[in-house]
Amino acid sequence: MELSRSCIPYTPLKRDLKDCRIGLVSTSGAYVEGMEPFTENDLSFRLIPTDTDTKKIHFVPGHFDTSKAALDANIMFPLDRIREMLAAGAIRKITDHHVSMGLTTELRKLKEKVSWDIAEAMVKMRPDVVVLTGG
């Protein structure tokens, strides 16, 4: 599948959600214990495995208040909520990994390079729906 650089921001869902594979992309700066935390003005992203214990997900503080997310990562990275949807039969499958990106003010580089790298990573996971969260 080739990505269009002139895609529209909304694509209608052509099937029931219960028949879809769900992926998660977050700009919250989430990372898992053992991963390198994001640094200031970080243009990288991390792949977070679906089976990650959300108690081991952390957030880089600085640009927004992460204190509530320290108590429950699902506030900014709702992995448990997606798993609950799977268990309830509300969705068919979850992608093997999810994407979290760091915090940056280099918006041109983010748009011209990083966003396309993230999109390509997601295409390889073949989600039908991508849940987007911010910090």
N, C-alpha and C positions, 0 to 999 in steps of 0.2 A: 504494500500500500504506500503510495507517495503522498506526502503531506502538501497541502496547498498553502502557500504563503498569503493567500487572499481569502482565507476561509471566513465564514460568518461566525459570530460568537454563539449562535444558538442553532442547534440541530434538533428538530422534533424527534421524539422517541417513537419508533415504529413498532414496538412490541410491548408487552406487559412487563413491568418491572420484575415480576416473579420469574421471568425468563432471561434475565440479564446478569452479566458479570459486572461487578462493581469494583472500581479502583478509586483511590484517594490521592489527591494532590494538595499539599498544604504549603503556605508561605509563612508558617508559624515558627520556623527554625527548630522543628522537632528533630531529635536525634536519639538513638538508643545507647544505653550504657555500653561502653566499649568502642563506640564510634567516635571519631574525631568531632568535637563540638564545632559549630560554625563560629567563625571569627567576624570581626567588624567588616562590613562591606564585602561579604562573602558571596561569590557568584556560583558556588558549587551547590550540589544537591545530594541527598542521601536516599538510598533505597531501603525502606523499612519493611522487613518481612511480615507477612500477614499473621504469623503465629507469635509475634512479639508480645510479651507481657506488657501491658500498658503502664504498669508500675515502673517499668524500666525506661519509659520514654521521658525525656527531659526537653526543656526549651531554653534557648539562649535568651537571657533577659537583656533589657537595654532599650529597645524601641517601644515596648509596651509592657504592661503588667502581666507577669506570668505566674503570680502567686497562686491563683485559683487552679491553673493548669498543673501546678506542682502537686496539688491534692488529687486532681482527676484529669489525666491527659486527654480524656474524651471531650473536654471543653473545647480544645483546639484541634485535636487529632482524633476524631470519633471512631476509632478502630473497633472498640467493643460494641458500639451501637451498630456498626455494619455487620459484625459477627452475629449479633442478636437477630438482625434481619434475616441472615442466612439460616440460623437455627429455626426461625419461625416460618421459613418457606416464603418470605416476602421477596427474596432475590434467589437466583440460581447458583451463583458462584461469586467468589471474591478473587481478585488478582493475587498472585503470589507475593507481590511487593507493592509498596505504596511510596510516593515521592514526597519528600520534604525539602524545601529549599531554604537557603540562608537569607540574611537580610542585607539589602544593598541599596545604594543610592545611584548606582551606575545603570540607570534605566535603559540607555541605548544598548549597552552590551547585553543586558537582560533580555531585551526584546529581540535583538538581532542574532544572538547566539544561544544563550542559556534556555530560553523558552522553547526553542526548536529541539535542543538536546533532550529536554524533559518530554516534549511531545513525542519524539522518536522512541524514548524509553517506554512511554505509555503505550504506543502503538504495538510494540513487541509483546506487551502483556495482554493485548486484545480485549480491553474492557468495552462493554456496551454503554456504560454510564461512568462518568468520572465525577466524583464529589470534590468540589473545590472548597477549601477553608483558608481563612486568613488568620493572622495573629491578633 
